Amino acid sequence: MSRTQIFPAVLMMLDIGAAVMCAVSGDWKKTVYWTAAAVLSYTVTF
């Protein structure tokens, strides 16, 4: 992982964390949103 990929990796971890918290609370629309945000960040970065 290069230095330019550190921030997007942290952002993806935060997105996944938000998706997990939304899933635990039962908010499936936000779970899908945050999961899609993480996937998009991964696609663009790597």
N, CA, C and O atoms as CSV, one atom per row, in Angstrom:
chain,resi,resn,atom,element,x,y,z
A,1,MET,N,N,0.851,-1.166,0.000
A,1,MET,CA,C,0.000,0.000,0.000
A,1,MET,C,C,0.904,1.238,0.000
A,1,MET,O,O,1.822,1.360,0.811
A,2,SER,N,N,0.621,2.128,-0.913
A,2,SER,CA,C,1.413,3.347,-0.986
A,2,SER,C,C,0.854,4.411,-0.048
A,2,SER,O,O,-0.234,4.265,0.510
A,3,ARG,N,N,1.613,5.470,0.110
A,3,ARG,CA,C,1.178,6.552,1.011
A,3,ARG,C,C,-0.118,7.196,0.528
A,3,ARG,O,O,-0.913,7.664,1.342
A,4,THR,N,N,-0.338,7.224,-0.770
A,4,THR,CA,C,-1.549,7.856,-1.301
A,4,THR,C,C,-2.791,6.998,-1.083
A,4,THR,O,O,-3.908,7.485,-1.260
A,5,GLN,N,N,-2.624,5.751,-0.707
A,5,GLN,CA,C,-3.761,4.865,-0.487
A,5,GLN,C,C,-4.149,4.743,0.979
A,5,GLN,O,O,-5.123,4.060,1.297
A,6,ILE,N,N,-3.419,5.382,1.875
A,6,ILE,CA,C,-3.714,5.256,3.305
A,6,ILE,C,C,-5.052,5.916,3.647
A,6,ILE,O,O,-5.891,5.296,4.300
A,7,PHE,N,N,-5.262,7.156,3.218
A,7,PHE,CA,C,-6.513,7.843,3.542
A,7,PHE,C,C,-7.735,7.113,2.974
A,7,PHE,O,O,-8.709,6.928,3.705
A,8,PRO,N,N,-7.727,6.690,1.699
A,8,PRO,CA,C,-8.889,5.933,1.217
A,8,PRO,C,C,-9.122,4.632,1.986
A,8,PRO,O,O,-10.267,4.219,2.172
A,9,ALA,N,N,-8.045,3.986,2.434
A,9,ALA,CA,C,-8.206,2.750,3.209
A,9,ALA,C,C,-8.881,3.036,4.547
A,9,ALA,O,O,-9.753,2.284,4.982
A,10,VAL,N,N,-8.476,4.122,5.195
A,10,VAL,CA,C,-9.119,4.517,6.459
A,10,VAL,C,C,-10.585,4.864,6.214
A,10,VAL,O,O,-11.458,4.501,7.002
A,11,LEU,N,N,-10.844,5.564,5.123
A,11,LEU,CA,C,-12.222,5.926,4.778
A,11,LEU,C,C,-13.079,4.682,4.556
A,11,LEU,O,O,-14.232,4.635,4.983
A,12,MET,N,N,-12.516,3.677,3.889
A,12,MET,CA,C,-13.252,2.432,3.671
A,12,MET,C,C,-13.551,1.725,4.990
A,12,MET,O,O,-14.641,1.182,5.171
A,13,MET,N,N,-12.599,1.731,5.901
A,13,MET,CA,C,-12.839,1.111,7.211
A,13,MET,C,C,-13.953,1.841,7.965
A,13,MET,O,O,-14.793,1.209,8.606
A,14,LEU,N,N,-13.957,3.157,7.885
A,14,LEU,CA,C,-15.026,3.926,8.529
A,14,LEU,C,C,-16.377,3.646,7.877
A,14,LEU,O,O,-17.387,3.524,8.571
A,15,ASP,N,N,-16.403,3.542,6.548
A,15,ASP,CA,C,-17.640,3.215,5.838
A,15,ASP,C,C,-18.180,1.853,6.266
A,15,ASP,O,O,-19.377,1.692,6.500
A,16,ILE,N,N,-17.286,0.883,6.363
A,16,ILE,CA,C,-17.707,-0.461,6.775
A,16,ILE,C,C,-18.186,-0.445,8.225
A,16,ILE,O,O,-19.163,-1.112,8.566
A,17,GLY,N,N,-17.501,0.313,9.074
A,17,GLY,CA,C,-17.946,0.444,10.459
A,17,GLY,C,C,-19.328,1.064,10.556
A,17,GLY,O,O,-20.152,0.629,11.360
A,18,ALA,N,N,-19.586,2.079,9.741
A,18,ALA,CA,C,-20.905,2.707,9.721
A,18,ALA,C,C,-21.954,1.718,9.220
A,18,ALA,O,O,-23.071,1.682,9.735
A,19,ALA,N,N,-21.599,0.923,8.224
A,19,ALA,CA,C,-22.538,-0.079,7.703
A,19,ALA,C,C,-22.873,-1.119,8.767
A,19,ALA,O,O,-24.026,-1.531,8.893
A,20,VAL,N,N,-21.871,-1.542,9.529
A,20,VAL,CA,C,-22.108,-2.527,10.589
A,20,VAL,C,C,-23.034,-1.945,11.658
A,20,VAL,O,O,-23.965,-2.612,12.110
A,21,MET,N,N,-22.778,-0.710,12.053
A,21,MET,CA,C,-23.616,-0.087,13.086
A,21,MET,C,C,-25.052,0.088,12.602
A,21,MET,O,O,-25.994,-0.097,13.373
A,22,CYS,N,N,-25.222,0.439,11.346
A,22,CYS,CA,C,-26.575,0.570,10.799
A,22,CYS,C,C,-27.262,-0.791,10.723
A,22,CYS,O,O,-28.462,-0.899,10.975
A,23,ALA,N,N,-26.503,-1.823,10.378
A,23,ALA,CA,C,-27.077,-3.169,10.312
A,23,ALA,C,C,-27.512,-3.641,11.689
A,23,ALA,O,O,-28.560,-4.271,11.832
A,24,VAL,N,N,-26.711,-3.340,12.699
A,24,VAL,CA,C,-27.050,-3.736,14.068
A,24,VAL,C,C,-28.338,-3.054,14.520
A,24,VAL,O,O,-29.159,-3.652,15.216
A,25,SER,N,N,-28.503,-1.802,14.119
A,25,SER,CA,C,-29.708,-1.073,14.526
A,25,SER,C,C,-30.904,-1.382,13.634
A,25,SER,O,O,-32.020,-0.952,13.928
A,26,GLY,N,N,-30.686,-2.128,12.539
A,26,GLY,CA,C,-31.795,-2.543,11.688
A,26,GLY,C,C,-32.127,-1.579,10.566
A,26,GLY,O,O,-33.164,-1.732,9.920
A,27,ASP,N,N,-31.286,-0.595,10.315
A,27,ASP,CA,C,-31.531,0.363,9.245
A,27,ASP,C,C,-30.857,-0.148,7.967
A,27,ASP,O,O,-29.693,0.151,7.703
A,28,TRP,N,N,-31.598,-0.911,7.192
A,28,TRP,CA,C,-31.017,-1.607,6.048
A,28,TRP,C,C,-30.714,-0.675,4.882
A,28,TRP,O,O,-29.791,-0.939,4.111
A,29,LYS,N,N,-31.463,0.399,4.739
A,29,LYS,CA,C,-31.183,1.350,3.660
A,29,LYS,C,C,-29.826,2.016,3.862
A,29,LYS,O,O,-29.053,2.147,2.914
A,30,LYS,N,N,-29.535,2.434,5.082
A,30,LYS,CA,C,-28.240,3.047,5.361
A,30,LYS,C,C,-27.118,2.013,5.316
A,30,LYS,O,O,-25.984,2.342,4.967
A,31,THR,N,N,-27.428,0.769,5.667
A,31,THR,CA,C,-26.428,-0.296,5.568
A,31,THR,C,C,-25.990,-0.470,4.125
A,31,THR,O,O,-24.796,-0.573,3.842
A,32,VAL,N,N,-26.948,-0.504,3.217
A,32,VAL,CA,C,-26.635,-0.633,1.798
A,32,VAL,C,C,-25.867,0.594,1.318
A,32,VAL,O,O,-24.926,0.461,0.535
A,33,TYR,N,N,-26.246,1.777,1.770
A,33,TYR,CA,C,-25.580,3.006,1.371
A,33,TYR,C,C,-24.103,2.989,1.768
A,33,TYR,O,O,-23.233,3.246,0.936
A,34,TRP,N,N,-23.820,2.686,3.038
A,34,TRP,CA,C,-22.439,2.717,3.514
A,34,TRP,C,C,-21.603,1.593,2.897
A,34,TRP,O,O,-20.409,1.771,2.657
A,35,THR,N,N,-22.217,0.451,2.644
A,35,THR,CA,C,-21.503,-0.642,1.979
A,35,THR,C,C,-21.155,-0.236,0.548
A,35,THR,O,O,-20.045,-0.491,0.082
A,36,ALA,N,N,-22.090,0.386,-0.140
A,36,ALA,CA,C,-21.824,0.855,-1.503
A,36,ALA,C,C,-20.736,1.925,-1.509
A,36,ALA,O,O,-19.916,1.964,-2.426
A,37,ALA,N,N,-20.718,2.787,-0.504
A,37,ALA,CA,C,-19.673,3.809,-0.418
A,37,ALA,C,C,-18.305,3.164,-0.250
A,37,ALA,O,O,-17.332,3.613,-0.857
A,38,ALA,N,N,-18.219,2.130,0.557
A,38,ALA,CA,C,-16.947,1.424,0.748
A,38,ALA,C,C,-16.509,0.732,-0.542
A,38,ALA,O,O,-15.331,0.771,-0.899
A,39,VAL,N,N,-17.441,0.107,-1.231
A,39,VAL,CA,C,-17.119,-0.573,-2.483
A,39,VAL,C,C,-16.674,0.433,-3.534
A,39,VAL,O,O,-15.729,0.172,-4.279
A,40,LEU,N,N,-17.327,1.555,-3.603
A,40,LEU,CA,C,-16.945,2.598,-4.563
A,40,LEU,C,C,-15.551,3.121,-4.259
A,40,LEU,O,O,-14.746,3.301,-5.173
A,41,SER,N,N,-15.256,3.366,-3.001
A,41,SER,CA,C,-13.922,3.828,-2.624
A,41,SER,C,C,-12.864,2.791,-2.991
A,41,SER,O,O,-11.792,3.145,-3.482
A,42,TYR,N,N,-13.157,1.533,-2.760
A,42,TYR,CA,C,-12.220,0.473,-3.108
A,42,TYR,C,C,-11.999,0.427,-4.625
A,42,TYR,O,O,-10.866,0.306,-5.090
A,43,THR,N,N,-13.078,0.524,-5.381
A,43,THR,CA,C,-12.993,0.449,-6.833
A,43,THR,C,C,-12.149,1.593,-7.402
A,43,THR,O,O,-11.336,1.380,-8.301
A,44,VAL,N,N,-12.341,2.779,-6.887
A,44,VAL,CA,C,-11.621,3.931,-7.399
A,44,VAL,C,C,-10.155,3.920,-6.956
A,44,VAL,O,O,-9.276,4.331,-7.713
A,45,THR,N,N,-9.894,3.457,-5.751
A,45,THR,CA,C,-8.537,3.517,-5.190
A,45,THR,C,C,-7.654,2.385,-5.668
A,45,THR,O,O,-6.505,2.613,-6.048
A,46,PHE,N,N,-8.168,1.173,-5.657
A,46,PHE,CA,C,-7.338,0.022,-5.975
A,46,PHE,C,C,-7.725,-0.537,-7.318
A,46,PHE,O,O,-7.138,-1.519,-7.771
